[in-house]
Amino acid sequence: MADDDDSKWHLDKKVPIALMSTIVFQTMVFIWGASNLWTRVGELERQQTAAVPRLESVIRLEAKVDNISGSLTEIKAALVSMAAGQKEVPRR
């Protein structure tokens, strides 16, 4: 029966306190780091969700600016042709 007791894992006075405290400290640091990472990921997801409507708004504004830019090009061409003496404004 003495062999059965020796084959089972057990904690006795042969394990140094420094080793036990190091393992406990590393476990605490791991848990703290995982918690910090979890918080950061949650914040990034919240920011991304909040940014989606703004992104759609920016896309619509870019389309409007492209249309305005095309209109300005047509107006410039009309002014140049009027300055050159043409009476009719070229249309699409």
ZAMARGU-4260 file (C-alpha; in steps of 0.2 Angstrom, whole numbers, plus 5000, padded with zeros to 4 digits):
<rodrens>
0) 5000/5000/5000 | 5014/5012/5002 | 5018/5011/4984 | 5000/5017/4980 | 5002/5032/4991
5) 5019/5037/4982 | 5012/5035/4964 | 4998/5048/4967 | 5001/5066/4965 | 5002/5076/4981
10) 5009/5092/4988 | 5021/5091/5002 | 5034/5101/5010 | 5047/5097/4996 | 5038/5110/4985
15) 5047/5127/4987 | 5036/5142/4992 | 5044/5152/4978 | 5038/5139/4965 | 5020/5140/4971
20) 5020/5159/4972 | 5027/5160/4955 | 5014/5149/4948 | 5000/5159/4957 | 5007/5175/4951
25) 5008/5169/4933 | 4990/5163/4934 | 4985/5180/4941 | 4994/5189/4927 | 4987/5178/4914
30) 4969/5181/4920 | 4972/5200/4921 | 4979/5200/4903 | 4964/5190/4897 | 4952/5202/4905
35) 4961/5217/4898 | 4961/5209/4881 | 4942/5205/4882 | 4939/5223/4887 | 4949/5230/4872
40) 4940/5219/4860 | 4923/5224/4867 | 4927/5242/4865 | 4933/5240/4847 | 4917/5231/4843
45) 4907/5245/4850 | 4917/5258/4840 | 4915/5248/4824 | 4897/5247/4827 | 4895/5265/4830
50) 4906/5269/4814 | 4895/5260/4802 | 4882/5274/4800 | 4895/5287/4798 | 4904/5276/4784
55) 4887/5275/4774 | 4885/5294/4776 | 4903/5297/4769 | 4899/5286/4754 | 4884/5296/4750
60) 4893/5312/4752 | 4907/5306/4740 | 4894/5301/4727 | 4886/5319/4729 | 4903/5327/4727
65) 4907/5317/4711 | 4890/5323/4704 | 4894/5341/4709 | 4911/5339/4701 | 4904/5333/4685
70) 4892/5348/4685 | 4906/5360/4688 | 4915/5353/4673 | 4900/5356/4662 | 4898/5373/4668
75) 4916/5377/4665 | 4914/5370/4647 | 4899/5381/4645 | 4907/5397/4651 | 4922/5393/4640
80) 4912/5390/4625 | 4901/5406/4628 | 4917/5416/4630 | 4923/5409/4613 | 4907/5416/4605
85) 4896/5401/4604 | 4878/5405/4607 | 4872/5387/4612 | 4878/5378/4627 | 4883/5360/4624
90) 4871/5348/4632 | 4872/5330/4636
</rodrens>
